Amino acid sequence: MKRLMVLLYMVGVVLFATQAYSADKEAISKNVDAVVAAINGGKGAASFAPDAYTPYAFIMEAEGKLIVHPTLAGKDLKVEGMPIYEAVKAATPQGGWVKYE
């Protein structure tokens, strides 16, 4: 569970568009903190609606399977977006911002 939380945090700081990177880091951080707090409080990761947060945060298993995502839930991020997967896996528990297109 701790590994999922770390990955969730990392995923939250990964951004889905260059515009989002410059637009709203604070909103993204707030969304990720809310998701982490809910999971730490007992909410199941799979119970989040993919559009529950704007900008959205996705949740994935350590191996790359996306649990919550607006369009790729159930798919493997290593297959669908290896550069994003590698960026997320390289992040630290403290998080970090990753910019990509």
NORGIDA-V5333 format. One record per backbone hydrogen bond with DSSP energy under -0.5 kcal/mol. NH is the residue of the N-H (numbers start at 0). CO is the residue of the C=O. E is the energy in kcal/mol with one decimal. If there is no record, write none. Layout:
((NH & CO & E) (NH & CO & E))
This chain:
((4 & 0 & -2.3) (5 & 1 & -2.5) (6 & 2 & -2.6) (7 & 3 & -2.8) (8 & 4 & -2.5) (9 & 5 & -2.5) (10 & 6 & -3.2) (11 & 7 & -2.4) (12 & 8 & -1.3) (13 & 9 & -0.9) (13 & 10 & -0.8) (14 & 97 & -1.0) (20 & 16 & -1.6) (21 & 17 & -1.5) (22 & 18 & -1.8) (23 & 19 & -1.8) (27 & 23 & -1.9) (28 & 24 & -2.8) (29 & 25 & -2.4) (30 & 26 & -2.4) (31 & 27 & -2.6) (32 & 28 & -2.6) (33 & 29 & -2.2) (34 & 30 & -2.3) (35 & 31 & -2.8) (36 & 32 & -2.4) (37 & 33 & -2.2) (38 & 34 & -2.5) (39 & 35 & -2.9) (40 & 36 & -1.5) (41 & 38 & -1.7) (42 & 37 & -2.5) (46 & 43 & -1.6) (47 & 44 & -1.3) (51 & 48 & -2.0) (58 & 67 & -2.0) (60 & 64 & -3.0) (63 & 60 & -1.9) (65 & 74 & -3.3) (66 & 58 & -2.7) (66 & 64 & -0.5) (67 & 58 & -2.0) (72 & 68 & -0.8) (73 & 65 & -3.5) (74 & 71 & -2.3) (76 & 63 & -3.2) (76 & 74 & -0.6) (78 & 75 & -0.9) (79 & 75 & -2.6) (80 & 76 & -2.7) (83 & 80 & -0.8) (84 & 80 & -2.3) (85 & 81 & -3.0) (86 & 82 & -1.8) (87 & 83 & -2.4) (88 & 84 & -2.8) (89 & 85 & -1.6) (90 & 86 & -0.6) (90 & 87 & -1.0) (94 & 91 & -2.1) (97 & 12 & -1.0))
